[in-house]
Every structure is written in structure tokens, then in C-alpha cells.
Amino acid sequence: METFTTFIDPDELAKLLDQKYLVIVDCRFDLLNPNWGHVDYLKNHIPNAIYADLDKDLSGKITEATGRHPLPEPDKFIETCSKWGIDEHKQVVVYDTTSGSFASRLWWMLKYFGHQKVAILDGGFSSWQECGFPQESGQVHHQPSKFIGSPDPELMRTTSQMEMIIYKPDYTIIDVRSRERYLGLEEPFDKVAGRIPNAINFFHQNNLDVNGKLLPFEELKEKYNDLLEGKNDTSKVLYCGSGVTSCLNFAVMQHIGIKPVHLYLGSWSEWITNPNHPIISENIS
């Protein structure tokens, strides 16, 4: 039985639809319209797919010291995965509309809790529809199972660690937000614009073609080799606005064999909760 651990294409998933060991999770979401994803899921989705809500299922309580999407408590996430029917025997496939920017958050969380058999649907639901594969509507519930997992702290970096990492030459910090947000020229979600000191920029959408599908393997390797020229031996730390879209870069880097890679889960929205943290911005207005 083939195991998928980074990405899976629609043709490969279609062949697995009848397998009992498969759990498909729809992660469609819109940061500006949080209810949209579930509403759209109810209209149509991949057969037997359950729905994961970024705010309700994949995030925890927001406090003054957290970013916009902190992790849920471990016991809560384990309970959620058990409710979804995920256990160590299951192959999980996650998807969103196209790019995987939201689905990759669940991909990373499952990896963080030790579940390796999880893959992102390349091209998302849009690609599935374009292929003419079956769809269904309505809410899906799975037979509960027992998910066993524990967090792997090596995959994540905290704000207190980042306070030291920004001064360490053996780390490379990668900001995956748009160039405009990286430069501090615009900020649609957070109160402060700018970036973490010493961060370089690789927009998460640059992993994809114009149709939201993953770029060819060799092209991705070339892009990241150019980005990391002279820094291949460093530890890479990814961040975005709130620890969501940076998970896509994490998956891509695992896909092409780059390591070690860590996620700054709190990301920009947590970094700016402390007014004493240094920031860089090109906006002089």
C-alpha cells in the first residue's frame, strides 16, 4: 500500500476513494468570511470528506500574547482527530479550494502530532472538479477512532526562541507573506506592518503555477536553491501572518528534501504583540 506524505494528485486520490483506510478532510476557508468554507462544503465536496474549520478545529484560544491562530490544546486536537476517525493506520488527505494554503495547516498539525501519513491534494477541490471526479453534498461524519499522538517540539519555534534566533547566523528566517507585506507597505490583517529582522522573503504563492497547482519538482528545487544560496546548512524557520500559509512552504520544503525546517507558529501576529520586539519596515510614511 503506497503512502502519501506530502502531496497527492487528483488521479491518485480518485483511485483510493473506496479504501477504508482513507480519511479526507475539506479545509476550505476565507479569513475575511470565516463561515464561507463550511457553507461551500455543504453544497459540494469530495465524497466522504469531513470538514475542518480553521478557527474552530485547527486553532485555540486567542490571548493578548498569541497570534491570530494559536494551536488548540493537545487534548482538544487529539479528541478532534479521534472524532474524525483518524488513527495510525489511516491515510489522511487534506484539501482546500486550490493552493493548499489552508489545508497545509492541518497537514502540519498532524505531522507535529506524529502522524506521517498525510498529504495535500495538489490543486485542491478546483482541480478535482476540473477532472470530473465525483462530488457529494451535505455533512459527513465518520466512525470515531482513537488518535494517539504527542507534539514534536522540534518542528516548531516559539516567540522566546525567535527572540534569540534573529541574531543567530546558523538560522535562516523565511517570511512567506506577499512582498508588499514583507516590506511593510501594506498589512490587511494585523495592526502593525513590517517583518521580523533578518528575514528573507519567499511568497507562498510562488510554490504554485497560475492554476494553483504545485510547480514541477526540479523547478521548486531551483527556486529554493537560489533562495538559500550559501545558507543550505542553516536551520530554516518559516513564518507568515498567523502560522497558516507558512505550512505550505513547510510541506514543499519537505517534498523537495530541504531540512531542518521549523515553523514559527505564532508568526507575525504574535511577534507584534510585544511592542519591544524589533521590526523592519520600508514604509516611511
C-alpha positions in Angstrom: 0.0 0.0 0.0 1.5 3.3 -1.1 1.8 6.0 1.5 1.5 9.7 0.6 3.3 12.1 3.0 3.5 15.5 1.2 1.3 15.9 -1.9 -1.2 13.7 -3.9 -2.7 14.5 -7.2 -6.5 14.1 -8.0 -5.9 10.9 -10.2 -4.1 9.2 -7.3 -6.8 10.2 -4.8 -9.6 9.0 -7.1 -8.1 5.5 -7.1 -8.3 5.5 -3.3 -11.8 6.7 -2.7 -13.3 3.3 -1.8 -10.5 2.4 0.7 -11.5 2.1 4.3 -8.1 3.4 5.5 -8.7 6.8 3.8 -9.8 10.0 5.7 -10.4 13.1 3.5 -10.6 16.5 5.2 -12.0 19.6 3.5 -10.3 22.7 4.8 -11.7 25.4 2.7 -11.7 28.8 4.5 -11.7 32.5 3.9 -10.0 34.8 6.5 -12.4 37.6 5.6 -15.5 35.4 5.6 -15.0 32.6 8.2 -18.3 30.9 7.6 -17.9 30.6 3.8 -15.8 27.4 3.8 -18.4 25.3 5.7 -21.2 26.7 3.7 -19.5 25.8 0.4 -18.5 22.4 1.8 -22.2 21.6 2.4 -23.0 22.5 -1.2 -20.5 20.0 -2.6 -17.3 18.3 -1.7 -15.2 15.2 -2.4 -17.2 12.1 -1.4 -16.9 11.1 2.3 -14.9 14.2 3.1 -15.3 15.7 6.6 -14.9 19.4 7.3 -12.3 21.1 9.4 -12.8 24.7 10.4 -9.6 26.7 10.7 -10.9 28.8 13.6 -12.9 26.2 15.5 -10.9 22.9 14.9 -7.4 24.0 14.0 -6.9 26.9 16.3 -7.0 27.5 20.1 -8.0 30.4 22.3 -6.6 33.8 21.3 -5.0 35.8 24.1 -3.1 39.1 24.3 0.2 37.2 23.9 -0.8 34.9 21.0 -1.1 35.4 17.3 -4.4 35.1 15.4 -4.3 31.3 15.1 -2.6 29.7 18.1 -2.7 25.9 18.3 -5.6 24.2 20.2 -4.7 22.4 23.4 -3.2 19.0 22.6 -6.0 17.0 24.3 -8.6 19.0 22.3 -6.9 18.3 18.9 -6.4 14.6 19.8 -10.1 14.5 20.6 -11.0 16.2 17.3 -8.8 13.8 15.3 -10.4 10.8 17.0 -13.9 12.2 16.2 -12.8 12.4 12.6 -11.8 8.7 12.6 -8.1 9.3 12.2 -5.7 6.8 13.7 -2.2 5.5 13.0 -3.5 3.2 10.2 -5.3 6.0 8.2 -4.0 7.8 5.2 -5.2 11.3 5.5 -5.7 13.7 2.5 -6.4 17.3 3.1 -7.6 19.9 0.6 -8.9 23.4 0.2 -10.1 25.5 -2.8 -6.8 25.4 -4.8 -3.4 26.2 -3.4 -3.4 24.2 -0.2 -2.7 27.3 1.9 -5.3 26.4 4.5 -5.1 22.6 4.1 -1.4 22.7 4.8 -2.2 23.9 8.4 -3.9 20.6 9.2 -1.1 18.7 7.3 1.5 20.4 9.5 -0.5 19.8 12.7 -0.8 16.1 12.0 2.9 15.9 11.4 3.5 17.9 14.6 1.5 15.3 16.5 3.4 12.4 14.9 1.0 11.3 12.1 3.1 11.0 8.9 0.6 9.6 6.5 -1.0 12.8 5.5 -0.9 14.6 2.1 -2.2 17.8 0.5 -4.4 17.5 -2.6 -2.4 19.2 -5.4 -4.7 21.8 -7.0 -7.4 21.4 -4.3 -11.1 21.0 -4.9 -10.9 23.1 -8.1 -8.6 20.6 -9.7 -10.8 17.7 -8.5 -13.8 19.3 -10.2 -11.9 20.1 -13.4 -11.0 16.4 -13.6 -14.8 15.5 -13.5 -14.4 13.3 -10.4 -17.4 12.5 -8.2 -18.8 15.0 -5.7 -21.4 14.9 -3.0 -23.2 17.4 -0.7 -24.2 17.6 3.0 -22.4 17.0 6.2 -20.3 13.8 6.7 -19.5 12.1 10.0 -17.0 9.3 10.4 -16.9 6.4 12.9 -14.7 7.6 15.7 -11.4 6.0 16.3 -8.5 6.5 18.8 -5.9 9.0 17.6 -2.7 8.7 19.5 -0.1 11.5 19.2 2.1 13.9 21.0 3.6 17.2 19.9 7.1 17.2 18.5 8.7 20.4 19.7 11.5 20.2 17.1 9.0 21.1 14.3 8.1 24.4 16.0 9.8 27.6 17.2 8.3 29.8 19.9 8.5 33.6 20.3 11.0 33.3 23.1 13.2 31.2 20.8 12.8 33.7 18.0 14.0 36.5 20.2 17.4 34.7 20.1 17.2 33.2 16.6 17.0 36.6 14.9 20.6 37.2 16.0 22.0 33.7 15.1 23.8 33.2 11.8 23.1 29.5 11.8 19.4 30.2 11.2 17.6 31.4 8.1 14.3 33.1 8.7 11.8 33.0 5.8 8.8 35.2 5.6 6.2 33.6 3.2 3.8 36.6 3.0 3.5 38.8 -0.1 6.3 41.1 -1.0 4.2 44.1 0.0 3.5 42.8 3.5 7.1 41.7 3.9 8.3 45.2 3.1 5.7 46.8 5.4 3.9 48.6 2.5 0.6 47.0 3.3 -1.0 45.0 6.1 -4.6 43.8 5.6 -4.8 41.6 8.7 -2.6 42.9 11.5 -2.2 46.2 13.4 1.5 46.6 12.6 3.2 46.3 9.2 6.7 45.1 8.6 8.8 42.0 9.1 11.0 40.2 11.6 14.6 41.3 11.4 17.0 39.3 9.1 14.1 37.5 7.4 14.2 36.8 3.7 11.1 36.6 1.5 9.5 33.7 -0.4 5.8 34.3 -1.1 3.8 31.1 -0.5 2.1 31.5 -3.9 5.4 31.2 -5.6 5.3 27.5 -5.0 2.4 27.3 -7.4 1.6 27.8 -11.1 -1.2 30.1 -12.3 -3.8 27.4 -11.8 -2.8 26.9 -8.1 -1.0 23.6 -8.8 2.4 22.8 -7.4 5.3 23.7 -9.7 7.4 20.8 -11.1 9.8 19.3 -8.6 13.0 20.4 -10.3 11.7 24.0 -10.7 10.9 24.1 -7.0 14.4 22.8 -6.1 15.9 25.5 -8.3 13.8 28.3 -6.6 14.8 27.2 -3.1 18.4 26.6 -4.0 18.5 30.2 -5.3 16.8 31.5 -2.1 19.1 29.6 0.2 22.4 30.1 -1.7 25.1 30.0 0.9 22.6 29.1 3.6 21.8 25.4 2.9 23.4 24.3 6.1 21.4 26.6 8.3 18.2 25.8 10.2 15.2 27.3 8.3 12.4 28.9 10.2 9.2 29.8 8.4 6.6 32.4 9.4 3.6 34.1 7.8 0.8 36.2 9.4 -0.5 33.6 11.8 1.1 30.2 11.2 -1.2 29.0 8.4 0.1 29.7 4.9 3.7 29.1 6.0 2.7 25.5 6.4 2.5 25.2 2.6 6.2 26.2 2.3 7.0 23.7 5.1 5.3 20.9 3.0 7.0 22.0 -0.2 10.4 22.0 1.5 9.8 18.6 2.9 8.7 17.5 -0.6 12.0 18.6 -2.2 14.2 17.3 0.7 15.2 20.6 2.5 15.9 20.2 6.2 15.9 21.1 9.0 12.8 23.2 8.8 10.8 24.7 11.7 7.6 26.7 11.9 7.3 29.9 14.0 3.7 29.1 14.8 2.8 32.5 16.3 4.3 34.3 13.3 4.0 38.0 12.6 0.7 38.5 14.5 2.3 37.1 17.7 5.6 38.8 17.2 4.0 42.2 17.2 2.1 41.6 20.5 5.2 42.7 22.3 6.0 46.4 21.4 9.6 45.9 22.4 10.2 43.4 19.6 12.3 44.9 16.8 10.7 45.1 13.3 11.8 46.2 9.9 9.7 48.2 7.5 10.3 50.1 4.3 7.2 52.2 4.8 8.5 55.6 5.8 5.2 57.5 5.6 
